[in-house]
């Protein structure tokens, strides 16, 4: 079953523009091993230092498999120094699609 992963990433306000560039480049690493259907990155309007990463996976297992790859380690290595709090990562299954 396809799932959507949501991760809210909060960074220091003075690093938000730099993080936007880093995250945009690092996002390609999510697509490397397969199982990723789509990826979106958004930036907060009211809180411009908060970013929303939304990834559609073939399954939770595909996401978990990706977390064991060198691509995941590289992704985390690129973004972790910017993060100021927990990522708030969750998976969602489909309920309604119109």
CORJO-V639428 format. One record per pair of residues at least 12 apart in sequence whose C-alpha atoms are under 10 Angstrom apart, sorted by the first residue. I is the first residue (numbers start at 0). J is the second residue. D is the distance in Angstrom with one decimal. If there is no record, write none. Layout:
i:I j:J d:D
i:I j:J d:D
//
This chain:
i:0 j:56 d:8.8
i:0 j:57 d:6.4
i:0 j:58 d:5.5
i:0 j:59 d:8.3
i:0 j:60 d:9.9
i:0 j:92 d:7.6
i:0 j:93 d:8.5
i:1 j:34 d:9.6
i:1 j:35 d:9.6
i:1 j:36 d:8.8
i:1 j:55 d:7.0
i:1 j:56 d:5.7
i:1 j:57 d:4.4
i:1 j:58 d:4.9
i:1 j:59 d:7.8
i:1 j:61 d:9.6
i:1 j:91 d:8.9
i:1 j:92 d:6.8
i:1 j:93 d:7.4
i:2 j:35 d:9.9
i:2 j:36 d:9.6
i:2 j:54 d:8.3
i:2 j:55 d:5.8
i:2 j:56 d:5.4
i:2 j:57 d:6.5
i:2 j:58 d:5.6
i:2 j:59 d:6.5
i:2 j:60 d:9.8
i:2 j:61 d:9.7
i:2 j:62 d:9.2
i:2 j:90 d:6.3
i:2 j:91 d:5.5
i:2 j:92 d:4.8
i:2 j:93 d:6.8
i:3 j:35 d:9.8
i:3 j:36 d:9.5
i:3 j:37 d:9.3
i:3 j:38 d:9.5
i:3 j:53 d:6.8
i:3 j:54 d:5.6
i:3 j:55 d:4.4
i:3 j:56 d:6.1
i:3 j:57 d:8.8
i:3 j:58 d:8.6
i:3 j:59 d:8.6
i:3 j:62 d:9.8
i:3 j:89 d:8.3
i:3 j:90 d:5.5
i:3 j:91 d:5.1
i:3 j:92 d:6.5
i:3 j:93 d:8.0
i:4 j:38 d:9.4
i:4 j:52 d:7.9
i:4 j:53 d:5.6
i:4 j:54 d:5.1
i:4 j:55 d:6.3
i:4 j:56 d:7.4
i:4 j:58 d:9.9
i:4 j:59 d:8.6
i:4 j:62 d:8.5
i:4 j:88 d:6.9
i:4 j:89 d:5.7
i:4 j:90 d:4.4
i:4 j:91 d:6.3
i:4 j:92 d:9.1
i:5 j:39 d:9.8
i:5 j:51 d:7.0
i:5 j:52 d:5.9
i:5 j:53 d:4.7
i:5 j:54 d:6.7
i:5 j:55 d:9.0
i:5 j:86 d:9.1
i:5 j:87 d:7.7
i:5 j:88 d:5.5
i:5 j:89 d:5.4
i:5 j:90 d:6.3
i:5 j:91 d:7.9
i:6 j:40 d:9.7
i:6 j:50 d:8.2
i:6 j:51 d:5.9
i:6 j:52 d:5.1
i:6 j:53 d:6.5
i:6 j:54 d:8.6
i:6 j:85 d:9.3
i:6 j:86 d:5.6
i:6 j:87 d:5.5
i:6 j:88 d:4.2
i:6 j:89 d:6.6
i:6 j:90 d:8.9
i:7 j:40 d:9.9
i:7 j:41 d:9.6
i:7 j:42 d:9.7
i:7 j:43 d:9.9
i:7 j:49 d:6.8
i:7 j:50 d:5.8
i:7 j:51 d:4.7
i:7 j:52 d:6.4
i:7 j:53 d:8.7
i:7 j:84 d:9.5
i:7 j:85 d:8.2
i:7 j:86 d:5.2
i:7 j:87 d:5.5
i:7 j:88 d:6.7
i:7 j:89 d:9.3
i:8 j:42 d:9.5
i:8 j:48 d:8.3
i:8 j:49 d:5.6
i:8 j:50 d:5.0
i:8 j:51 d:6.3
i:8 j:52 d:7.6
i:8 j:78 d:9.5
i:8 j:79 d:9.8
i:8 j:81 d:9.1
i:8 j:82 d:6.6
i:8 j:83 d:8.2
i:8 j:84 d:7.6
i:8 j:85 d:7.4
i:8 j:86 d:5.1
i:8 j:87 d:7.5
i:8 j:88 d:8.9
i:9 j:43 d:9.8
i:9 j:46 d:9.1
i:9 j:47 d:9.1
i:9 j:48 d:5.9
i:9 j:49 d:4.5
i:9 j:50 d:6.4
i:9 j:51 d:8.9
i:9 j:81 d:8.2
i:9 j:82 d:5.7
i:9 j:83 d:5.8
i:9 j:84 d:6.1
i:9 j:85 d:7.8
i:9 j:86 d:7.3
i:9 j:87 d:9.5
i:10 j:47 d:9.2
i:10 j:48 d:5.4
i:10 j:49 d:6.4
i:10 j:50 d:8.2
i:10 j:78 d:9.6
i:10 j:79 d:9.6
i:10 j:80 d:9.0
i:10 j:81 d:5.5
i:10 j:82 d:4.7
i:10 j:83 d:5.1
i:10 j:84 d:7.6
i:11 j:47 d:9.9
i:11 j:48 d:6.4
i:11 j:49 d:8.9
i:11 j:81 d:7.0
i:11 j:82 d:7.4
i:11 j:83 d:6.4
i:11 j:84 d:9.6
i:12 j:46 d:8.9
i:12 j:47 d:7.5
i:12 j:48 d:5.2
i:12 j:49 d:8.7
i:12 j:81 d:10.0
i:12 j:83 d:9.9
i:13 j:48 d:8.3
i:14 j:48 d:7.9
i:14 j:81 d:7.1
i:14 j:82 d:9.6
i:15 j:42 d:9.3
i:15 j:47 d:7.2
i:15 j:48 d:5.1
i:15 j:49 d:8.0
i:15 j:50 d:8.9
i:15 j:81 d:8.3
i:15 j:82 d:9.9
i:16 j:47 d:8.9
i:16 j:48 d:8.3
i:17 j:81 d:9.0
i:18 j:48 d:8.9
i:18 j:50 d:9.2
i:18 j:77 d:9.4
i:18 j:78 d:7.4
i:18 j:80 d:9.6
i:18 j:81 d:6.7
i:18 j:82 d:9.1
i:19 j:40 d:9.2
i:19 j:41 d:9.3
i:19 j:42 d:8.1
i:19 j:47 d:10.0
i:19 j:48 d:9.2
i:19 j:49 d:9.9
i:19 j:50 d:8.2
i:19 j:78 d:9.9
i:21 j:74 d:9.7
i:21 j:77 d:7.0
i:21 j:78 d:7.0
i:21 j:81 d:9.5
i:22 j:40 d:8.3
i:22 j:50 d:9.2
i:22 j:52 d:9.3
i:22 j:74 d:8.6
i:22 j:77 d:7.9
i:22 j:78 d:6.7
i:22 j:81 d:9.9
i:23 j:39 d:9.6
i:23 j:40 d:7.6
i:23 j:41 d:10.0
i:24 j:74 d:9.4
i:24 j:77 d:9.3
i:25 j:70 d:9.4
i:25 j:71 d:9.7
i:25 j:73 d:8.2
i:25 j:74 d:5.6
i:25 j:75 d:8.7
i:25 j:76 d:9.5
i:25 j:77 d:6.8
i:25 j:78 d:7.8
i:26 j:38 d:7.8
i:26 j:39 d:8.8
i:26 j:40 d:8.3
i:26 j:52 d:8.9
i:26 j:54 d:9.9
i:26 j:74 d:7.4
i:27 j:70 d:9.3
i:27 j:74 d:8.8
i:28 j:65 d:9.7
i:28 j:69 d:9.3
i:28 j:70 d:5.5
i:28 j:71 d:7.0
i:28 j:72 d:9.5
i:28 j:73 d:7.7
i:28 j:74 d:6.2
i:28 j:75 d:9.9
i:29 j:54 d:8.6
i:29 j:62 d:9.3
i:29 j:65 d:7.7
i:29 j:66 d:9.4
i:29 j:70 d:7.1
i:29 j:71 d:7.1
i:29 j:73 d:10.0
i:29 j:74 d:7.7
i:30 j:54 d:9.7
i:30 j:65 d:9.3
i:30 j:70 d:9.0
i:31 j:65 d:8.7
i:31 j:68 d:9.5
i:31 j:69 d:9.9
i:31 j:70 d:7.0
i:31 j:71 d:9.4
i:32 j:61 d:9.1
i:32 j:62 d:9.9
i:32 j:64 d:8.8
i:32 j:65 d:6.6
i:32 j:68 d:7.8
i:32 j:69 d:9.6
i:32 j:70 d:7.8
i:32 j:71 d:9.5
i:33 j:56 d:9.0
i:33 j:57 d:9.0
i:33 j:61 d:7.8
i:33 j:62 d:9.4
i:33 j:64 d:9.6
i:33 j:65 d:8.1
i:34 j:55 d:8.6
i:34 j:56 d:5.6
i:34 j:57 d:5.2
i:34 j:58 d:7.5
i:34 j:59 d:9.5
i:34 j:60 d:9.0
i:34 j:61 d:5.4
i:34 j:62 d:7.3
i:34 j:64 d:9.0
i:34 j:65 d:8.3
i:35 j:54 d:7.0
i:35 j:55 d:6.0
i:35 j:56 d:4.5
i:35 j:57 d:6.3
i:35 j:58 d:8.8
i:35 j:61 d:7.6
i:35 j:62 d:7.8
i:35 j:65 d:9.1
i:36 j:54 d:7.5
i:36 j:55 d:5.2
i:36 j:56 d:5.5
i:36 j:57 d:6.6
i:36 j:58 d:9.9
i:37 j:53 d:8.2
i:37 j:54 d:5.8
i:37 j:55 d:5.2
i:37 j:56 d:7.4
i:37 j:57 d:9.8
i:38 j:52 d:7.4
i:38 j:53 d:5.7
i:38 j:54 d:4.4
i:38 j:55 d:6.4
i:38 j:56 d:9.0
i:39 j:51 d:7.9
i:39 j:52 d:5.9
i:39 j:53 d:5.1
i:39 j:54 d:6.4
i:39 j:55 d:8.9
i:40 j:52 d:4.7
i:40 j:53 d:6.4
i:40 j:54 d:8.7
i:41 j:53 d:8.3
i:48 j:82 d:9.9
i:48 j:83 d:10.0
i:49 j:82 d:9.7
i:50 j:86 d:9.7
i:51 j:86 d:9.5
i:51 j:87 d:9.9
i:51 j:88 d:9.9
i:52 j:86 d:9.7
i:52 j:88 d:9.1
i:53 j:88 d:9.6
i:53 j:89 d:9.9
i:53 j:90 d:9.7
i:54 j:90 d:9.3
i:55 j:90 d:9.4
i:55 j:91 d:9.4
i:55 j:92 d:9.9
i:56 j:90 d:9.5
i:58 j:90 d:9.7
i:58 j:92 d:9.3
i:59 j:90 d:7.6
i:59 j:91 d:9.4
i:59 j:92 d:9.5
i:62 j:90 d:9.7
//
